[in-house]
Amino acid sequence: MIPLSVPNLSLDILENVKETIETGWVSTGGRFIQEFESKIAEYVGVERAISCQTGTAGLHLALRVLGVEHGDEVIVPTLTFIAAVNPVKYMGAEPIFMDCDDTLNMDMDKLEEFLREECQYIDGKVINKQTNKIIKAVIVVHVFGNPIDMERLMEIIKKYNLKLIEDATEALGSYYLEGKYAGRYCGTIGDIGVYSFNANKIITTGGGGMTVSNNTELLDEMAFLSVQAKTDPLYFIHDEVGYNYRMTNIQAAFGTDQIDRLESFIETKIRNYKLYKEAINDIDGLELLPFRSNTRANHWFYSVLVDKEKYGIDRDELLRKLNDANIQTRPLWGLIHKQKPYLENRGYKMEKAEFYEKNLLNIPCSSNLSGENVEIVIGELRRYKENM
Ligand SMILES: *Cc1c(COP(=O)(O)O)cnc(C)c1O
């Protein structure tokens, strides 16, 4: 079988894991945690990074320290993995869902239109006219590692005095090549950025997350809350309700090795993307979606758009055929505004997200996917077209 996306692990990690066992540092203390935090910080070009259990935990911490409270609202994308949105509910706040544009990222025109037409701006606060609630923050996702138009986004964020969380869980290693943010990595520009090291992400610690920010107070606060808000370590004094969200040394023992290999993973992903692109764009009715120009995207996931009229079969039939041929593919996530817990929440002028949800397919993209296997996938995609 050719899997969709699997971890790319090296047995070198065993050396690190052995050390955690021999020293007994298996929990939330130990040298690998700090080493991994420093390596990530250095890689994305920030002073400090704070590790946590999962990307979801990182997003929860971010919302908490940015002051999102019960009854507030947060603008979020609908076309993404639900983990980007659930933490809003953890805080007792409510999401407002935005459509995507053709990059699959949040539609900036609609975001701006919503803020202009549907909100009032009073005493530096954005009030949703329909609900009378305060909109505190925006969460954006760099979907599949494709960097969002950050210049445009930051202008909107500043104009309306909103907080910005960059869900960069899929975008570790993506950065901007031109403009105001040339050389800056996804995750390092908004108030807080969050990375994930779940098994399907570009590097993995089994499960894990990391938060970054240019505001050291926010970082200190997140670190503090992640260890049960312990004010005095000896006498166990706690002045706030915290969480048990700190990364373990075992997770970090994977991370210090994985981060060293990230650039080579991205190279392979870009090589395979190019192989796919040349072939797929020659097949009438299929298009491999591009990553934004003027960026170095990490090319985490590849998306194929299926035009049934031209290709002959629709996305779901293609998905079945590929899976029958032992090529693991999957449809896009179900849109979040249509999921049961979010049916009461507003989805603003949904249009493109519905289209892409129906017609996109993700094809094998692991960082250890061989060129020969890419050719096998391409061969199948051609074959179904020719059989029409
Ligand atoms: C993977 C992912 C997360 C959550 O990461 P975990 O480490 O699995 O909790 C959040 N948002 C998006 C968009 C993701 O793809």
The ligand as an ORCA input file, in Angstrom:
! r2SCAN-3c Opt
* xyz 0 1
  C      -3.007     18.927     13.542
  C      -3.753     20.184     13.673
  C      -4.044     20.751     14.935
  C      -3.835     20.077     16.251
  O      -2.679     19.504     16.506
  P      -2.582     18.300     17.580
  O      -1.128     18.320     17.906
  O      -3.008     17.073     16.864
  O      -3.434     18.625     18.740
  C      -4.677     21.982     14.976
  N      -5.012     22.625     13.864
  C      -4.792     22.118     12.635
  C      -5.180     22.908     11.449
  C      -4.162     20.870     12.500
  O      -3.966     20.366     11.271
*
